[in-house]
């Protein structure tokens, strides 16, 4: 144990102050994310037992559809992330507080308009029919959808505290909020299983209120302590800065919409073609392989703001050296992905039982997705940190436009089912395998011109 502690201590203390911050965040995030992963895995069988396969599939699809609206912040969160980091990098506290106050105000107004629009549209949508709820289920999905959506918008505003903490290169601290919410949900759902029969309404109440509670308390604590000098205030709202935040934010917003189409439409496509039960199978495989994407995210999340700071200060050697180390980690992920694929069926049977049959092809394409998406993220995080994302905007739009028809064709016309949906996603991500490294190289070598530099 002493040897391990010594190694960890040397690992943390080596390198620049920026590197030390990244390492500390990665090490603490591993433990925090481990709790999150364990909790999410425990939640699956408990939720399946409580709701059943069909209702669980309905919840997964409904929540993924509502999560689409999370991208309608027009990218203000990501805009704040870059701008806040830039401001505190040059010790401009007043400007940083202006960015925070303006973002809170702008996001509240935007989400208020969206909420009113959703109320008007919700009455025109038959959610029970759209999600193919079993006849005689006894619940009104329109009411549930409105409730979930309302709390989701509150969560979006409250989650800005996470953006600020991440921009301050304290990602490990920010990453504690979701695990705490998951633990609260897990305890509450387990209590429901012991005291009530399966109820979608009760389940929704628990899982939507937990993050609101956690983020609300976190906002009160941090804006009255560590981030008191950045606390949002009406007198610091500056609409001239909103243009700066939104200008970068709108480009992030377009990318987010494209990502939404590429990733979040899968559940709806599967529901419409194969039924809600197949969504459950798809998400079991996704959750299994997401161990790797979440693990890689632990490393990459603090890199965004670190890259922003390094780029602002023109610390190119640090960027290059860091990127080489991350690529070595990616090679390890490729190896682990292959191992996970080999033992996948054995793990599924232990995890969710033998009643649910998991297609090998679905696992194969999930593994391919992990390899492609993690490679792309190595370069996307750097590019996002520099704010030169116009090329990413155009490429994302093209990929999003192709994703749904390709996924539907593979799933339905070639009869590949949910495996075809994931293959379609993989095919749409392939161009980024080359585009990302090319732009990264051009930016560092200062040969980026035209669309590569915007």
C-alpha positions as CSV (number, residue, x, y, z in Angstrom):
1,X,0.0,0.0,0.0
2,X,2.9,2.4,0.8
3,X,4.4,1.7,-2.6
4,X,1.1,2.5,-4.3
5,X,0.7,5.7,-2.2
6,X,4.3,6.8,-3.1
7,X,3.7,6.2,-6.8
8,X,0.4,8.1,-6.8
9,X,2.1,11.0,-4.9
10,X,5.0,11.2,-7.4
11,X,2.5,10.9,-10.3
12,X,0.5,13.9,-9.0
13,X,3.5,16.1,-8.2
14,X,5.2,15.7,-11.5
15,X,4.9,18.2,-14.3
16,X,3.4,21.8,-14.4
17,X,0.7,23.2,-12.2
18,X,-1.8,22.6,-15.1
19,X,-0.7,19.0,-15.3
20,X,-1.0,18.5,-11.6
21,X,-4.6,19.9,-11.6
22,X,-5.5,17.5,-14.4
23,X,-3.9,14.5,-12.6
24,X,-5.6,15.3,-9.3
25,X,-9.0,15.5,-11.1
26,X,-8.4,12.3,-13.0
27,X,-7.5,10.3,-9.9
28,X,-10.4,11.6,-7.8
29,X,-12.8,11.2,-10.7
30,X,-11.9,7.5,-11.0
31,X,-13.2,6.8,-7.6
32,X,-16.2,9.1,-8.0
33,X,-17.1,7.6,-11.4
34,X,-16.6,4.1,-10.0
35,X,-19.4,4.8,-7.5
36,X,-21.5,6.2,-10.4
37,X,-20.9,3.2,-12.6
38,X,-21.6,0.7,-9.8
39,X,-24.8,2.6,-8.9
40,X,-26.1,2.7,-12.4
41,X,-25.4,-1.0,-12.9
42,X,-27.3,-1.8,-9.7
43,X,-30.1,0.4,-10.8
44,X,-30.8,-1.6,-14.0
45,X,-31.9,-4.9,-12.5
46,X,-33.8,-3.2,-9.6
47,X,-35.6,-0.9,-12.1
48,X,-36.3,-3.8,-14.4
49,X,-37.8,-5.8,-11.5
50,X,-39.9,-2.8,-10.5
51,X,-41.1,-1.6,-13.8
52,X,-40.8,-4.5,-16.2
53,X,-39.2,-4.6,-19.6
54,X,-41.9,-2.6,-21.5
55,X,-42.3,0.2,-19.0
56,X,-38.5,0.5,-18.5
57,X,-38.2,0.8,-22.3
58,X,-40.8,3.5,-22.3
59,X,-39.0,5.4,-19.6
60,X,-35.7,5.2,-21.5
61,X,-37.3,6.4,-24.7
62,X,-39.2,9.2,-23.0
63,X,-36.3,10.5,-21.0
64,X,-34.0,10.4,-24.1
65,X,-36.5,12.4,-26.1
66,X,-36.9,15.0,-23.3
67,X,-33.1,15.1,-23.0
68,X,-33.0,16.4,-26.6
69,X,-34.2,19.7,-25.2
70,X,-31.1,19.9,-23.1
71,X,-29.4,21.1,-26.3
72,X,-31.7,24.0,-26.6
73,X,-29.6,26.2,-24.3
74,X,-28.1,27.4,-27.7
75,X,-24.7,26.2,-26.3
76,X,-24.6,28.8,-23.6
77,X,-23.1,26.3,-21.1
78,X,-20.2,25.5,-23.4
79,X,-19.8,29.1,-24.3
80,X,-19.6,30.0,-20.6
81,X,-17.1,27.2,-20.0
82,X,-14.6,28.6,-22.5
83,X,-15.2,32.3,-21.7
84,X,-15.0,31.7,-17.9
85,X,-11.7,29.8,-18.2
86,X,-10.3,32.6,-20.4
87,X,-11.3,35.3,-17.9
88,X,-9.9,33.6,-14.8
89,X,-6.7,32.7,-16.7
90,X,-6.0,36.4,-16.9
91,X,-7.4,37.1,-13.4
92,X,-10.3,39.2,-14.6
93,X,-12.8,38.4,-11.9
94,X,-15.4,41.1,-12.9
95,X,-15.6,39.8,-16.4
96,X,-15.9,36.2,-15.2
97,X,-18.8,37.2,-12.9
98,X,-20.4,39.1,-15.9
99,X,-20.2,35.9,-18.0
100,X,-21.8,33.9,-15.2
101,X,-24.7,36.4,-14.5
102,X,-25.4,36.9,-18.2
103,X,-25.5,33.1,-18.8
104,X,-27.9,32.4,-16.0
105,X,-30.2,35.2,-17.2
106,X,-30.1,34.3,-20.8
107,X,-30.6,30.6,-20.2
108,X,-33.6,31.2,-17.8
109,X,-35.3,33.3,-20.5
110,X,-34.7,30.8,-23.3
111,X,-35.9,27.9,-21.2
112,X,-38.9,29.8,-20.1
113,X,-39.9,30.3,-23.7
114,X,-39.3,26.6,-24.5
115,X,-41.4,25.6,-21.5
116,X,-44.4,27.6,-22.7
117,X,-44.0,26.1,-26.2
118,X,-43.8,22.6,-24.8
119,X,-47.1,23.1,-22.8
120,X,-48.8,24.1,-26.0
121,X,-47.4,21.2,-28.1
122,X,-47.8,18.6,-25.4
123,X,-51.6,18.6,-25.8
124,X,-51.2,17.8,-29.5
125,X,-48.9,14.7,-28.9
126,X,-50.3,11.3,-28.0
127,X,-47.4,10.1,-26.0
128,X,-49.1,6.7,-25.2
129,X,-49.4,6.0,-28.9
130,X,-45.9,7.4,-29.8
131,X,-44.2,5.3,-27.3
132,X,-46.4,2.3,-27.9
133,X,-47.5,2.0,-24.2
134,X,-49.4,-1.2,-23.5
135,X,-53.2,-0.8,-23.6
136,X,-54.7,-0.7,-20.1
137,X,-51.4,0.6,-18.6
138,X,-53.5,3.1,-16.6
139,X,-51.1,6.0,-16.8
140,X,-51.2,9.2,-18.8
141,X,-47.8,9.7,-20.5
142,X,-48.7,13.3,-21.5
143,X,-48.9,14.3,-17.8
144,X,-45.7,12.4,-17.0
145,X,-43.9,14.0,-20.0
146,X,-44.9,17.5,-18.8
147,X,-43.7,16.8,-15.3
148,X,-40.4,15.4,-16.4
149,X,-39.8,18.2,-18.9
150,X,-40.5,20.9,-16.3
151,X,-38.0,19.5,-13.8
152,X,-35.6,18.9,-16.6
153,X,-35.5,22.6,-17.4
154,X,-34.9,23.5,-13.8
155,X,-32.1,21.0,-13.8
156,X,-30.5,22.7,-16.8
157,X,-30.3,26.1,-15.1
158,X,-29.1,24.6,-11.8
159,X,-26.4,22.6,-13.7
160,X,-24.6,25.8,-14.6
161,X,-22.8,25.5,-11.3
162,X,-21.2,22.3,-12.7
163,X,-20.0,24.2,-15.8
164,X,-18.4,26.9,-13.6
165,X,-16.6,24.3,-11.4
166,X,-15.4,22.4,-14.6
167,X,-14.2,25.6,-16.2
168,X,-12.2,26.2,-13.0
169,X,-10.5,22.8,-13.7
170,X,-12.1,21.1,-10.7
171,X,-13.9,18.4,-12.7
172,X,-13.6,15.8,-9.9
173,X,-15.7,18.0,-7.6
174,X,-18.3,18.6,-10.3
175,X,-18.5,14.9,-11.1
176,X,-19.8,14.1,-7.6
177,X,-23.2,15.6,-8.3
178,X,-24.5,12.8,-10.6
179,X,-23.3,9.9,-8.3
180,X,-25.0,11.5,-5.3
181,X,-28.2,11.9,-7.3
182,X,-27.9,8.2,-8.4
183,X,-27.4,7.0,-4.9
184,X,-30.4,8.9,-3.7
185,X,-32.5,7.5,-6.6
186,X,-31.2,4.0,-5.9
187,X,-32.2,4.1,-2.2
188,X,-35.6,5.6,-3.1
189,X,-36.3,3.1,-5.9
190,X,-35.3,0.2,-3.6
191,X,-37.7,1.6,-1.0
192,X,-40.5,1.7,-3.7
193,X,-39.9,-1.9,-4.5
194,X,-40.5,-2.8,-0.9
195,X,-43.5,-0.7,-0.3
196,X,-45.4,-0.4,-3.7
197,X,-46.1,-2.3,-6.8
198,X,-44.6,-1.3,-10.1
199,X,-45.5,2.4,-10.9
200,X,-44.0,4.5,-13.6
201,X,-45.3,7.6,-11.9
202,X,-43.5,6.9,-8.6
203,X,-40.3,6.0,-10.5
204,X,-40.4,9.2,-12.5
205,X,-41.0,11.3,-9.4
206,X,-37.9,9.8,-7.7
207,X,-35.4,10.0,-10.6
208,X,-36.3,13.5,-11.6
209,X,-36.4,15.1,-8.2
210,X,-33.1,13.7,-6.9
211,X,-30.7,15.8,-9.2
212,X,-32.8,18.9,-8.6
213,X,-32.2,18.5,-4.9
214,X,-28.5,17.9,-5.3
215,X,-27.8,20.7,-7.7
216,X,-29.9,23.2,-5.8
217,X,-28.0,22.6,-2.6
218,X,-24.7,22.6,-4.4
219,X,-25.5,26.0,-5.9
220,X,-26.3,27.5,-2.6
221,X,-23.2,26.2,-1.0
222,X,-20.7,27.1,-3.7
223,X,-22.1,30.6,-4.5
224,X,-21.8,31.4,-0.8
225,X,-18.3,30.0,-0.4
226,X,-15.7,29.1,-3.1
227,X,-17.4,31.0,-5.9
228,X,-18.9,33.9,-3.9
229,X,-17.0,36.4,-6.1
230,X,-18.7,35.0,-9.2
231,X,-22.2,34.7,-7.8
232,X,-24.8,35.7,-10.4
233,X,-26.3,39.1,-9.9
234,X,-28.7,41.3,-11.8
235,X,-26.3,44.2,-11.9
236,X,-23.7,42.1,-13.6
237,X,-25.9,41.1,-16.5
238,X,-24.4,42.5,-19.7
239,X,-26.3,41.9,-22.9
240,X,-23.2,43.0,-24.9
241,X,-21.4,40.0,-23.4
242,X,-24.3,37.8,-24.3
243,X,-23.4,38.2,-27.9
244,X,-19.9,36.9,-27.2
245,X,-21.3,33.9,-25.2
246,X,-24.0,33.1,-27.7
247,X,-21.8,33.6,-30.7
248,X,-19.5,30.7,-29.6
249,X,-22.5,29.0,-27.9
250,X,-24.6,28.9,-31.1
251,X,-21.9,27.0,-32.9
252,X,-21.7,24.6,-30.0
253,X,-25.5,24.4,-30.1
254,X,-25.5,23.3,-33.7
255,X,-23.0,20.6,-32.9
256,X,-25.1,19.5,-29.9
257,X,-28.2,19.2,-32.2
258,X,-26.2,17.1,-34.6
259,X,-24.9,14.9,-31.7
260,X,-28.5,14.7,-30.5
261,X,-29.6,13.3,-33.9
262,X,-26.7,10.9,-34.1
263,X,-26.9,9.5,-30.5
264,X,-30.4,10.2,-29.0
265,X,-32.6,9.1,-31.9
266,X,-31.5,5.5,-31.6
267,X,-34.1,4.7,-28.9
268,X,-36.9,6.2,-30.8
269,X,-35.9,4.4,-34.0
270,X,-35.8,1.1,-32.2
271,X,-39.1,1.8,-30.5
272,X,-40.9,2.5,-33.7
273,X,-39.4,-0.3,-35.7
274,X,-38.9,-3.1,-33.1
275,X,-40.9,-2.0,-30.0
276,X,-40.0,-0.7,-26.5
277,X,-38.7,-4.0,-25.2
278,X,-35.9,-3.9,-27.8
279,X,-34.9,-0.5,-26.4
280,X,-34.1,-2.3,-23.1
281,X,-31.8,-4.8,-24.8
282,X,-30.0,-2.0,-26.7
283,X,-29.5,0.0,-23.6
284,X,-28.2,-3.0,-21.6
285,X,-25.4,-3.4,-24.2
286,X,-24.8,0.4,-24.3
287,X,-24.5,0.6,-20.6
288,X,-22.1,-2.3,-20.5
289,X,-19.7,-0.8,-23.0
290,X,-20.2,2.7,-21.7
291,X,-17.9,1.8,-18.8
292,X,-15.1,2.6,-21.3
293,X,-16.5,5.8,-22.6
294,X,-17.2,7.0,-19.1
295,X,-13.7,6.0,-18.0
296,X,-12.2,7.9,-21.0
297,X,-14.4,10.9,-20.2
298,X,-12.8,11.0,-16.7
299,X,-9.5,11.7,-18.5
300,X,-10.9,14.0,-21.2
301,X,-13.3,16.2,-19.2
302,X,-10.6,18.2,-17.3
303,X,-8.6,18.5,-20.6
304,X,-11.1,20.8,-22.3
305,X,-10.5,23.8,-19.9
306,X,-6.8,22.8,-19.5
307,X,-6.5,23.0,-23.3
308,X,-8.2,26.4,-23.3
309,X,-5.8,27.8,-20.7
310,X,-2.8,26.3,-22.5
311,X,-3.9,27.7,-25.9
312,X,-4.6,31.1,-24.4
313,X,-1.1,31.1,-22.9
314,X,0.5,29.6,-26.1
315,X,1.9,26.5,-24.3
316,X,2.2,24.3,-27.4
317,X,4.8,21.8,-25.9
318,X,2.4,21.0,-23.0
319,X,-0.5,20.3,-25.5
320,X,1.6,18.0,-27.7
321,X,3.1,16.1,-24.8
322,X,-0.3,15.6,-23.2
323,X,-1.9,14.5,-26.4
324,X,0.7,11.7,-26.9
325,X,0.0,10.4,-23.5
326,X,-3.8,10.3,-24.1
327,X,-3.3,8.4,-27.4
328,X,-1.4,5.7,-25.3
329,X,-4.5,5.5,-23.1
330,X,-6.7,5.1,-26.1
331,X,-4.6,2.1,-27.3
332,X,-5.3,0.5,-23.9
333,X,-9.0,1.1,-24.3
334,X,-8.9,-0.7,-27.7
335,X,-7.4,-3.8,-25.9
336,X,-10.0,-3.6,-23.1
337,X,-12.8,-3.3,-25.6
338,X,-11.8,-6.6,-27.3
339,X,-11.6,-8.3,-23.9
340,X,-15.1,-7.0,-22.9
341,X,-16.5,-8.2,-26.2
342,X,-15.1,-11.7,-25.6
343,X,-16.7,-12.0,-22.1
344,X,-19.9,-10.0,-23.0
345,X,-22.4,-12.8,-23.1
346,X,-21.1,-14.3,-19.8
347,X,-21.4,-10.9,-18.1
348,X,-24.9,-10.2,-19.4
349,X,-26.1,-13.5,-18.0
350,X,-24.8,-12.7,-14.6
351,X,-25.9,-9.1,-14.7
352,X,-29.5,-9.3,-16.0
353,X,-30.2,-13.0,-16.2
354,X,-30.6,-15.5,-19.1
355,X,-34.2,-14.4,-19.9
356,X,-33.0,-11.4,-22.0
357,X,-31.1,-12.6,-25.1
358,X,-28.3,-10.2,-26.2
359,X,-27.3,-10.4,-29.8
360,X,-23.5,-10.7,-30.4
361,X,-23.6,-8.3,-33.3
362,X,-25.0,-5.6,-31.1
363,X,-22.1,-6.0,-28.7
364,X,-19.7,-6.0,-31.6
365,X,-20.9,-2.7,-33.0
366,X,-21.1,-1.2,-29.5
367,X,-17.4,-2.1,-29.1
368,X,-16.6,-0.5,-32.5
369,X,-18.5,2.6,-31.4
370,X,-16.4,2.9,-28.2
371,X,-13.2,2.7,-30.3
372,X,-14.2,5.3,-32.8
373,X,-15.9,7.8,-30.4
374,X,-13.0,7.8,-27.9
375,X,-10.5,8.4,-30.7
376,X,-12.5,11.3,-32.1
377,X,-12.8,12.8,-28.6
378,X,-9.0,13.0,-28.2
379,X,-9.0,15.8,-30.8
380,X,-12.5,17.2,-30.3
381,X,-11.8,18.2,-26.8
382,X,-8.8,20.2,-27.9
383,X,-10.6,21.8,-30.8
384,X,-13.5,22.7,-28.5
385,X,-11.1,24.2,-26.0
386,X,-9.7,26.5,-28.7
387,X,-13.2,27.5,-29.9
388,X,-12.3,26.8,-33.6
389,X,-15.3,24.6,-34.2
390,X,-16.8,25.8,-37.5
391,X,-15.5,22.8,-39.4
392,X,-16.9,20.6,-36.7
393,X,-20.3,22.3,-37.1
394,X,-20.5,21.5,-40.9
395,X,-19.2,17.9,-40.5
396,X,-21.7,17.3,-37.6
397,X,-24.6,18.5,-39.7
398,X,-23.7,16.2,-42.6
399,X,-23.3,13.2,-40.3
400,X,-26.6,13.9,-38.5
401,X,-28.4,14.2,-41.8
402,X,-27.2,10.7,-42.8
403,X,-27.6,9.0,-39.4
404,X,-31.4,8.4,-39.3
405,X,-31.8,7.1,-42.9
406,X,-28.7,4.9,-42.6
407,X,-29.8,3.5,-39.2
408,X,-33.4,2.9,-40.4
409,X,-32.1,1.2,-43.6
410,X,-29.8,-1.1,-41.8
411,X,-32.3,-1.9,-39.0
412,X,-35.4,-2.4,-41.2
413,X,-34.4,-3.0,-44.8
414,X,-31.4,-5.2,-44.0
415,X,-33.2,-6.7,-41.0
416,X,-30.3,-6.0,-38.7
417,X,-32.5,-4.7,-35.8
418,X,-30.9,-2.7,-33.0
419,X,-27.4,-3.9,-34.2
420,X,-28.0,-2.0,-37.5
421,X,-28.9,1.2,-35.6
422,X,-25.6,1.1,-33.8
423,X,-23.7,0.3,-37.0
424,X,-25.4,3.3,-38.6
425,X,-24.0,5.5,-35.7
426,X,-20.5,4.1,-36.2
427,X,-20.6,4.8,-39.9
428,X,-21.6,8.4,-39.3
429,X,-18.7,8.9,-36.9
430,X,-16.0,7.6,-39.3
431,X,-15.2,10.9,-41.0
432,X,-14.1,12.4,-37.7
433,X,-11.4,9.8,-37.4
434,X,-9.4,11.8,-40.0
435,X,-10.9,15.3,-39.7
436,X,-10.1,15.7,-36.0
437,X,-6.3,14.9,-36.2
438,X,-5.9,17.0,-39.3
439,X,-7.3,20.1,-37.6
440,X,-5.4,19.5,-34.4
441,X,-2.2,19.4,-36.4
442,X,-3.0,22.5,-38.3
443,X,-3.9,24.5,-35.2
444,X,-0.7,23.5,-33.3
445,X,1.5,24.2,-36.3
446,X,-0.3,27.5,-36.9
447,X,-1.1,26.5,-40.5
448,X,-4.9,26.6,-39.9
449,X,-6.5,29.0,-42.4
450,X,-10.0,29.4,-43.7
451,X,-12.5,27.0,-42.2
452,X,-9.8,25.2,-40.2
453,X,-9.2,28.4,-38.1
454,X,-12.8,29.5,-37.4
